[in-house]
Amino acid sequence: MRTDSTRISNDALTAVREHILATYGQEFLPEAPNIYRSKKSAQDAHEAIRPTSMAYPPERVRPFLTPEQLKLYALVWQTFVACQMTPAVYDQTSVDIVAGNYGLRTTGSIMKFRGFLAAADALSGPVEKDPDPEAEAVGSGELPELEEGMVLSCDQVSPLQHFTQPPPRFSESSLVKELEDKGIGRPSTYATILSTIVTRNYVLKEEGRFRPTELGTLITDLLTESFPQVLDVAFTAHMEEQLDEVETGKVDWIDLLDKFYHGGFKQSLAVAQETMRDVKREEVPTDHFCRTCGSLFVIKWGRNGSFLACSGYPQCRNTRDYERQPDNSIKMLEEATTTELCPTCSGAMVVKLGRFGKFLACKNYPECKGTRPVSIGVLCPQKCGGYLAERRSMRGRTFYGCSSYPNCTFAAWDRPMPGPCPQCASSYLIRKYSKRDGVIIKCPNKECDYTRDPELDDQDAAAVSA
């Protein structure tokens, strides 16, 4: 089964039509099955994603599925049933109102027949009504009785001003939808695309959305300037179509590659080799001095982005992080010293930022290369003597693991908080984010329903500091 296929087998069509007739009635069943056109890129040897049998509705399989599995199965079931039902029917009315020199328009609609929406009703369950009657009336879509030439009175004016908002950053699902709309990639390649941009540090994932990094922005600018034809989204979609024609034997792959290489790419490559910035060799001078040798710091590029490095390299290997101010000036960030001692030389340790997140490094580097993970203030629940530290996976996702790894393999995606749980005595709690509830603190024990508002912790901390 494939997400880009709309083909449904005859056996499945017969089964779903019998289900619609028995469950909803004749008026919800179209005279002939609904047939949907597949995308040009779809491999029609596959069927669309659908339930394997109409004998297993969501309510029947509920006891055997986790809540997440049930939501996914119900979505597949609902969409499959709805796609073979009759359309919904609405009565829609538009009213133009003359108010002095201004024209106002309002539109109302009343549902006359639910059609395929009945499939969603069957799974949605009871919905709490809005206690605000005015809000309920606005959401109903119904207009009062109006006649042409009727004089209307103004009961209320809402002086609301709306500004154009920039589009939100891409999430995984919205980026996949954009790739589908642009004809880029295939369902089997979407996961690879998403993991690649994170693994190579082109983007960071924050609260479910991708934010471009300094490295990602730089690479995009360099490639767009040197290879505008290749970096055009239309190029990728067109190349996908040509490769499909190679697969079907309509186009010779050698001719295709020859036209691409000699049709402009070879020339663009030669120009880029001569003119593209060699970022790794660039050194942008600053007015900050190295405290180790007194030389000036310069801005250099590494695998994790830009940083300050001593111009006395390789004799002096001192580096520092920085941040750029609104006036484009450079502010050197002070190293966060700790009370931790280096396990190698017993020297002081400072907080550093590396490819896999923050870590403690010996202040005597490069003479001493001792490192340790940064504690988040929670002891390992496995009682191994270690503590939990923030880490980053190979795909760039933040997680929390034990400092005693590999002897202890405890790991958690949600940030652990000091416990214990007041209900089940769990040794720790977790700080969890969801689109529905926002940020909450809850017990990691699935059999315990303890939760609390993180703002209460912030208020307690503020009271203590005051």
N, C-alpha and C positions, 0 to 999 in steps of 0.2 A: 504494500500500500504506500502511496506517496501523497504528500500534501498538495502537489501541483496537478493532480489528476482529478477529473470530475466523473470518470466513467464508473458506473455501477453495474454489477452483473445482473442478468435477467432474474436469477433466483432471488437476489437481494431486493430487487424492485418489486417482485411479486409479494415477498414477505412483508415489506414495509407498507405496501398498499393495503394488504389485508389487515395489518395492525391499525392503520389510520381509519379504515372503514369500521372496524370493531370498536375502536376507542372513542372516536370523535364523531362519526356519522358520515352519511353520503355527501353532505354539502362541503365537507372538508377534503374530499378526494377528487382531484381533477380527472377528467375523462380519460386522459392518456398520461403516462409518466412524464414528469418534467425532465427535459434533457438540457444539460448545460454544456456550453462550448469549452473545450480545454484550451489552455495556452499553447502557443506554437511550440514552446520548449518542453511541454509535458511529454513524458514517456507513457504513451497510452496503453502499453502492455500491462501497466499497473492499474489497480483500482484506487478509487478515492478512499480516504480513511473513513471507516464506518464500523458499527457494531458487527461482530461476526454472526450474531444470531439475534432475532427479535424476541427470542424466548427469555432473554435476560435483561429486563428493564432495570434502571438504576435502583429502584426500591428493592428489587429481588437480590441484587448483589451487594447492597449496602453493608451487611454484616461481615463481608469478606474483604473489604477495601479500607484503606486508610482514608482520612478526610480529603487529602490531596488527590489520591487516586479516584475517589468518588466524584470529585469536582470535574476532573478531566474526563472521566467516562460519561458523566451526565452531559457535559458540553458536546461530546461526540454524538451521543444518542440524540440530544435535542436538535442539533444541526442536521443530522441525517434525516430524522423524521420530518422536520420543518421543510426541508428542501423538496419534499414530494407532496406537500399540501397546497391547497389553493391560496391565492393572495389574500391579504387583509384589504378591507374596503372602508374608506373614510368619506364622509361628507365634509368638504372644505369650503369655507366662506371667507372672502376678503372684503373689508369695509374701508372706504376712503372717507376721511372726515376733514372738512374745511374749517380751519381755525384762524381767521384773519388772513394774514399773508402766508400762513404755513399750511402745509398739507400733512395729515397724519394717516397712517395706515395700520390696521390691525388684522390679524388672520386667526381664525378659529377652526378647529376640526373636531368632528365627532365620529367615533368609530361605529360603523354600522355592522361590520362582520369581522371577527378576529382572524379567521383564516389560519395561516401558519403560526401566528402568535400564540395560538392555543397550546402548541407544543412547549413553549416557554412557561406558560401558566401552570402546566401540569407539574413542573419541577421546581418552581420558584418558592412555593410554600406561602404562609401568611406574611403580609407586609404591613408594618406599622404605619398608620396614617399620620400625616403631619398635623400636629395639634393646632397649628395656625390656620384658621379658616380662610384668611385672605390668600395665604400661600397656596392652599389647596385649590382655591378657585382659579388662581393664575395658572397652575399646572394642569388644570383639567382641559384647557383648550376650548371651552365652551364660551360663546358670546351671548350677551343678553339679547332680547327681542329688539330688533332695529328695523326701521322703515325709511325709505328714501325721503329726504326733505325734513327729517326729524331734527329738532333742535336739542342739542346735548349740552349739559352743564359740566363744568370742570370741578370735580370734587377734590383733586389733589394733583400737585406738580412735584415730581421727583427730580431735583436738580443733580442728576448723576452725570459725570463726565467719564468717558471711556477712552483709554489710550491703547494704541496698538502695542501688543505684547510680542516680544521675540518668540519664535517657536521654542518649545522645551528641548533640552538635550535628549539625544537618542537613548532609549533603553534597549535591551536586547531584542524585545519583541518589535518595537517601532523601527529599529535598524533593519531587522529582517524584512519587515513590510516594505521599507524603502528600497531594499535590494530587489525584492520581488517586483515592485512597481517599475524600477529602472531596468529590469531584465538582466540583473547581474547575479551570477552564481546559480547554483542549484540547491535543492533542499539538502543534499548530502554534503555540501560545502559550507553551509552557513555557520555551523558550529566551529569549523576550522577558521573561518574569517574572524569570528568573534574572539576566539582564543588567541589568535595571532596578534591582533592589535593591542591586547592586554599584555601578552607575554613579552612583546618587544617594547613595552613601556610607551606606546604611542598615546594611550589613554589610561585614565584611572577610573575605576568604578566607584561612585559615591552615591549611596542611598538608591541603588538600582539604576543609575544613569551614568553614561560615559562622559568624562570630562577630558578634553585634549590636554596632553602634557606639553611642556616647553619643547621636548624632543620631537613629539608628534607634529607640532606646529611648524618647527624648523624644517623637518624632512618634507612635509607637504609643500611648503613654500619653495624649497629648492627644486623638487621634482616638477612642480607645476610650471616654474619658470623655464626649466630646461627641456621638459617633455610635455608641452601642453596638449598635444594630440593624444598621447597615451593616458594622461591623467584626466581626460574628459570621460565622464560616465558613459557617454554614448559609444565610446570606443570599446569598452568592455562588453556592453550589450551586443554590439555589432560583431565582435570577435566570437562571442558565444554562438551567434547564429551561423557564422562561417564554419565553426568547428562542428556544428550539427550537420552542415552540408558535407563536410569531410567524412563524417561518420556514415552518411547515407550514400556516399560515392559520387555526389554531384560536383564536388570540388577536389582537386588534387592538392594534398597537403604541402608538397614541395613548392608548387606554384604559389600557394597561399603565404608561406613563410618568405618566399623570395620577394613577393610584392610588398609585404610588410617591411622587410629589412631594407630593401633598396628603394622603397617608396617614400623614404623620409626619415626612418628611424636611424639608419647608419649615419646620416649627416647630423642629426640631432645629437647622437652619441659622441661623435667627433668634436662637435662644438662644446658639449658639456665637459668633456675631458680637458678642454683648454680653458674654459671660462667659469665652470662651477666652483663655488667657494669650497676650499678644503678646510672645513670647520674644525677638524681635529688638530690642525696645525695652527689655527688662529690663536693669537694671544692678545686680548684687549686690555691695555694698561688701565690701572686704577690708581687712586691716590691713597690706598691703604697699604701700610707697611707690615711686613712679616715680623712677628715678635721673636722669632727664633734667630734670624740672621740679619734683619734690618732691610732686606730687599723689598721692592714693591711687589704687591700681589697683582696677578693678571687673571682675567677671566678665560677659562679653558672649557672644553667640552669633553665629556666622558659618556659612558654608556647610560648613566642615569641623568644626564642633562648637564647644565653648566655649573661651574664651581670656581672658587678662588684658589689659585695655586701660586706658590712662591716663584718669582722669576729667576731665583737662584737654582732651580732644578737643573741637574740631578743632585748637586751638592746638598741642597735643602729640599726636603720632600713635604714641607708643611702645606696643608690644604685647609680651607675653611668654607662653610656654607654662607650664602648671602641671600638677600632679597632686594628686589628693585622697588624703589619708592615711587610715588605718583609723579614726582618731578624727574623721573628717570635716573636719579642718583642711586648709588650702591650703598646698602647698609650691611656691614659685615655682622653676621650672627655670632654671638658669643657661644663658646662650647659649654654645654651644660655639665658642670662637674658634679660628681657624686661622691658618696662616702664609701663606695665599693673599691676594693683593692684588687689589683691585677693578679690573677692566679699564677702568673709566670714570674713577675719580678716584684710584686707587692707594691707597685706604684699606683698613683691615683688613676681613676678611669673616668672618661668623658663619654657623653652620648654622641654617637655618630649616626648618619643616615646612609644605608647601603642599598643594594639592589633588592634585598628582601626585607626592608624596613629598618627601624631603629635598632641599634645594638651598642654595647659598651666596648670601648677600645682603650687600650693603655695610652696614657698621655705621653709616654716615652717613645711612641712610634716615630721612626721606623726601627729604632734599636730594639724595641720589644713589640711583638705583634700579638700580644695577648688580647683576646676578645671574650665577651660574655653577653647573653641576651639581656634585654631590659625588662625588669619585673613590672607587672601591672598591679602589684600589691595583693595578689591572691596566691595562697599556697596551693600546690597541686592536690586535687581531690583524691588522687591515688595514694597519698601519704607516703610518697617515695623520698621525701626530703627536699624535693625541688620546688620551684615556683613557676607560675605561669608568665609567659612573655608573648608580646605581640610579634607575629611573624608574617611573612608573605609567601604565598605558594608560587610555583613556577608560572602559573597563569596570572599572577598579579593580585590574587584575592587575599585579603587579610584574614588570618585565623590566629588562634591562641593555643600555644603548645607548651609543654613542660620543658624547663631548662635542663632537665636530666636526660633529654633525648640523646641517643637512641635507647638508653636503658629504660626510659618511660615514654610510652607513645601516646599519652593523653593529648587530645586536640579538640577544639571547639570552634565553630564558626562565629557564634555570638560572643560578645565580650563578657567574660566572667566578672562578677562583682563579689565583694566580701559577704559572707553569710553569717550565721546560718539562716535557713528558711524558717520562719516562725511557725509554720504548719507541719512540715515533715522533717525538720532538722537537717536538710541537705546542707553540706558544708559550704556551698557557694550558690549564688544566684546568677542570672544572666541579664544583660541589657540588650533587648531585642527591638528591632525596627520592622514595622509592617506598614503597608499603604493604608490599611483600614484603621489601625489603632495608633499609628505613629510610634514613638519610643516608649517602651514600658520596661519595667524590671519584673521578672518573673522567675519562678522556680524551674530548673531544668528537668526536674522529675515529671514525666508525662502523666503520672497518676496524681500529681498535686496541682491544684488550680490557683495557687497563690500568685497574685500580681500586685504591683503598687506603682504609683505615679513617680517618675524620676525627679519631677520638680520638688517633691517633698524632700528628697535627699539634698538637692541644691539649696533649699531653704534652710535645712538643718546645718549644712556646711557654712552658709552665710552667717547664721546666728552664732556659730562657734567662733568664726573669725572675728565677728564684731565684739 
